[in-house]
Amino acid sequence: MLLGIKALNLTGEVITTPFTFPATVQALDWNNLTPVFCDIDPTTLTLNAAKIESLITDKTSAILGVHTFGNPCDVDQIQLIANKYKLKVIYDGAHTFGTTINNQPIGKFGDMTMFSFHATKLFNTVEGGALAFKDESLVEKLNLLKNFGIANPEEVVLSGLNAKLNEVQSVIGIEVLKLVETECRKRHEIKRAYEQNMASTPGINVLTKLELDNSSYQYLVIQIDEEIYGKSRDWLHEELKKYNVFTRKYFYPLCSDFQWYEHLESARKENLPQAQKQLHKYWLCHSMEI
């Protein structure tokens, strides 16, 4: 995403979510862009499209949404807003490899989508990722950016870095790709088993509801209502370790709570009531890989 944002020549401010992995907003930092944090939808935990327009200023250049835990953003409404104000739309699709929206691949929406190929992902090359984008004129620029800006053996035309996919990673990716379809079927069975066994437990709600062709099966995410369940998120997090079930407290803390954003008006807790509320509803995220 770092190079994708660089290639789009964004400036000023980018409206984004506080409820995401740090890498999302760090890509803005490294491109000298100011994040403007927008509250999230209480159901999908994605960027709340209804809150975006009020945050747009003359400095806004883009909207950066995250398909949280594989739950797609409201891509249609976000695009309408972007068209109205002539803004770029970027999506963090780290959790959405293979996901579709109305039978359309998720990478078709917006101007650019970033996919992660980290070792924890459904499809992986151990580390790395890919960009999906519509503007073919970006191909040459991104090829330069990912290879130190080297145009030929005797010419360097811009300042880039090393973001190439090497041969070893490529081989691993080719082999992993052969397993994705079978892995999705297995994860579907695992997800159903979890849901059936948790259905009778008050205070636990499964957030990741998409299935089959609509789902990346990246994680199984549950919400703990401590008042109903009778135990805290932290208690369950530690208890599950006894059974070799290892969970993560995603996304904790909020990106807006990082100390270098505390001066931002958009980062104030009172401006992000849903994000703050969901943070304290104690999400547990469990990878379903076998």
C-alpha positions in Angstrom: 0.0 0.0 0.0 2.9 2.3 0.7 3.9 2.4 -3.0 0.3 2.4 -4.2 -0.4 5.6 -2.3 2.9 7.0 -3.6 1.9 6.2 -7.2 -1.5 8.0 -6.8 0.3 11.3 -5.9 -2.0 12.0 -3.0 -1.6 15.1 -0.9 -3.0 16.6 2.3 -5.6 14.5 4.2 -7.0 11.0 3.7 -10.2 9.9 5.5 -9.8 6.5 7.0 -10.8 4.2 9.9 -9.2 4.0 13.3 -10.2 0.3 13.6 -7.5 -1.4 11.6 -4.0 -2.8 11.7 -1.3 -0.1 12.2 0.1 -0.7 8.7 -2.9 1.0 7.1 -2.3 4.4 8.7 1.5 4.0 8.7 1.3 3.9 4.9 -0.2 7.4 5.1 2.5 8.6 7.5 5.3 7.5 5.2 3.7 9.4 2.4 3.4 12.6 4.5 -0.4 12.4 4.5 -2.6 13.2 7.5 -5.2 10.6 8.5 -8.6 11.9 9.3 -10.3 9.3 11.4 -13.9 8.5 10.6 -16.1 6.4 12.9 -17.1 2.8 12.0 -20.3 1.0 11.3 -21.4 -0.9 14.4 -22.3 -4.1 12.5 -19.6 -4.6 9.9 -16.9 -2.5 11.8 -15.9 -1.0 8.4 -15.8 2.7 7.6 -19.2 4.3 8.2 -20.0 5.8 4.8 -22.7 8.1 6.4 -20.0 9.9 8.4 -17.5 10.5 5.6 -18.9 13.6 3.9 -18.8 15.8 7.0 -15.0 15.2 7.3 -14.2 16.3 3.7 -12.2 19.5 3.5 -10.3 21.3 0.7 -7.3 19.3 1.8 -8.9 15.9 1.4 -7.5 13.8 -1.5 -8.7 10.3 -0.9 -10.8 7.9 1.2 -9.0 4.8 2.6 -11.4 2.0 3.7 -10.6 -1.3 5.2 -12.6 -4.5 4.5 -12.5 -5.4 8.2 -12.2 -9.1 8.9 -13.4 -9.7 5.4 -16.6 -7.7 5.8 -16.7 -5.4 2.7 -17.1 -1.7 3.0 -20.2 0.1 1.6 -18.4 0.4 -1.7 -21.3 1.9 -3.6 -21.9 4.8 -1.2 -18.2 5.5 -0.8 -17.8 5.7 -4.5 -20.7 8.1 -4.8 -19.1 10.4 -2.3 -15.7 10.1 -4.0 -17.2 10.9 -7.4 -19.0 14.0 -5.9 -15.8 15.4 -4.5 -13.4 14.0 -7.0 -11.5 11.9 -4.5 -9.5 8.7 -4.9 -10.7 5.5 -3.2 -8.2 3.0 -1.8 -9.1 -0.2 0.0 -7.1 -2.3 2.4 -8.1 -5.8 1.3 -5.6 -7.7 3.5 -8.4 -10.0 4.8 -10.3 -10.4 1.5 -8.4 -12.6 -0.9 -11.0 -14.3 -3.1 -13.9 -12.3 -1.6 -16.7 -11.1 -4.0 -19.4 -8.5 -3.8 -22.5 -9.3 -5.9 -20.4 -11.7 -7.9 -17.7 -9.1 -8.6 -14.2 -9.5 -7.3 -13.5 -7.2 -4.5 -10.4 -5.7 -6.2 -12.6 -4.1 -8.8 -13.9 -1.5 -6.5 -12.3 1.9 -5.9 -9.1 3.1 -7.6 -6.8 0.6 -5.8 -7.0 -2.4 -3.5 -4.1 -3.8 -1.5 -3.9 -7.5 -0.8 -1.6 -9.0 1.8 0.3 -12.2 1.1 1.7 -12.5 4.7 2.2 -16.1 6.0 -1.0 -15.8 8.1 -3.2 -15.2 5.1 -5.4 -17.7 3.2 -3.2 -17.2 0.1 0.4 -16.3 1.0 3.9 -16.1 -0.3 5.3 -16.0 3.2 5.5 -12.2 3.0 4.5 -9.5 0.5 1.4 -8.5 -1.2 -0.2 -7.1 -4.4 -2.0 -4.1 -5.7 -5.1 -4.2 -7.9 -5.9 -1.0 -9.8 -7.7 0.3 -12.8 -5.5 3.0 -14.2 -3.1 1.3 -16.6 -0.8 4.4 -16.6 0.3 3.4 -13.1 1.9 0.2 -14.2 5.2 1.8 -15.4 5.4 4.0 -12.3 4.8 1.2 -9.9 7.3 -1.0 -11.6 9.9 1.7 -11.1 8.9 2.4 -7.5 9.2 -1.3 -6.5 12.8 -1.5 -8.0 14.6 1.5 -6.7 13.4 3.7 -9.6 15.8 1.9 -12.0 14.6 2.3 -15.6 17.5 0.5 -17.2 21.1 -0.5 -16.3 22.3 3.0 -16.8 19.4 5.2 -15.6 17.5 5.8 -12.3 14.5 8.1 -12.9 12.9 8.3 -9.5 13.3 7.5 -5.8 11.9 4.0 -5.1 12.6 1.1 -2.9 12.9 -2.7 -3.1 9.4 -4.2 -3.2 9.9 -7.0 -5.7 8.5 -10.5 -5.4 11.5 -12.8 -5.4 11.7 -16.2 -7.0 11.4 -18.2 -3.8 8.3 -16.4 -2.8 6.9 -16.8 -6.3 7.3 -20.6 -6.1 5.7 -20.8 -2.7 2.8 -18.7 -4.0 2.3 -21.0 -7.0 2.1 -24.0 -4.7 -0.1 -22.4 -2.1 -2.5 -21.2 -4.8 -3.2 -24.8 -5.7 -4.5 -25.4 -2.2 -6.7 -22.4 -1.7 -10.0 -23.9 -3.0 -9.6 -27.0 -0.7 -8.5 -24.8 2.2 -11.6 -22.7 1.8 -13.9 -25.7 2.0 -12.1 -26.9 5.1 -12.4 -23.5 6.7 -16.1 -23.4 5.9 -16.6 -26.6 7.8 -14.6 -25.3 10.7 -16.6 -22.1 10.8 -19.9 -23.9 10.8 -18.7 -26.2 13.6 -17.7 -23.2 15.7 -21.0 -21.5 15.0 -23.1 -24.5 15.9 -21.2 -25.1 19.1 -21.3 -21.5 20.2 -25.0 -20.9 19.3 -26.2 -22.0 22.7 -23.7 -19.8 24.6 -25.2 -16.4 25.6 -23.0 -13.4 25.2 -21.0 -14.6 22.2 -21.7 -13.3 18.7 -19.9 -14.3 15.5 -19.0 -11.2 13.5 -17.7 -12.9 10.3 -20.9 -14.2 8.7 -20.0 -14.3 5.0 -19.6 -17.7 3.5 -18.6 -19.6 0.4 -17.7 -17.4 -2.6 -18.3 -14.3 -0.6 -15.8 -15.0 2.1 -12.0 -15.1 2.4 -12.3 -17.3 5.5 -9.3 -15.4 6.9 -10.5 -15.3 10.5 -13.3 -16.3 12.7 -14.1 -13.2 14.8 -16.3 -13.2 17.9 -17.7 -10.5 20.1 -17.8 -11.0 23.9 -20.6 -9.3 25.8 -19.1 -9.5 29.3 -22.4 -8.7 31.1 -24.2 -11.6 29.4 -21.3 -14.1 29.0 -20.2 -13.6 32.6 -16.4 -13.5 31.8 -14.2 -10.9 30.2 -12.4 -11.0 26.8 -9.1 -11.3 28.6 -10.2 -14.2 30.7 -11.4 -16.1 27.6 -8.2 -15.2 25.7 -6.1 -16.8 28.4 -8.4 -19.7 29.0 -8.4 -20.8 25.3 -4.6 -21.1 25.4 -5.0 -24.1 27.7 -6.7 -25.8 24.7 -4.1 -24.7 22.1 -6.6 -22.2 20.7 -4.6 -18.9 20.2 -6.6 -15.7 19.7 -5.8 -12.1 19.1 -7.4 -8.9 20.4 -8.1 -7.3 17.0 -7.9 -4.4 16.6 -6.5 -3.2 19.9 -5.6 -0.4 20.5 -7.3 1.9 18.0 -4.9 3.6 15.5 -6.4 6.9 16.6 -5.1 6.3 20.1 -1.4 6.2 18.9 0.4 9.0 20.7 1.5 10.7 17.5 -2.2 11.3 16.5 -3.4 12.6 19.8 -3.2 16.2 18.5 -5.7 15.4 15.7 -9.3 16.6 16.2 -10.5 13.5 14.4 -8.7 11.2 16.8 -10.5 12.5 19.9 -12.5 9.7 21.6 -15.8 11.6 21.6 -15.6 11.9 17.8 -15.3 8.1 17.4 -18.0 6.7 19.7 -18.7 3.5 17.8 -15.0 2.7 17.4 -14.5 3.2 21.1 -17.5 1.2 22.0 -16.5 -1.8 19.8 -13.0 -1.6 21.1 -14.4 -2.3 24.6 -16.8 -5.0 23.4 -13.7 -7.2 23.3 -13.3 -8.8 19.9 -11.4 -12.1 19.7 -9.9 -13.0 16.4 -8.9 -16.6 15.6 -7.2 -17.8 12.5 -8.8 -20.8 11.0 -5.9 -22.3 9.1 -5.4 -26.1 9.7 
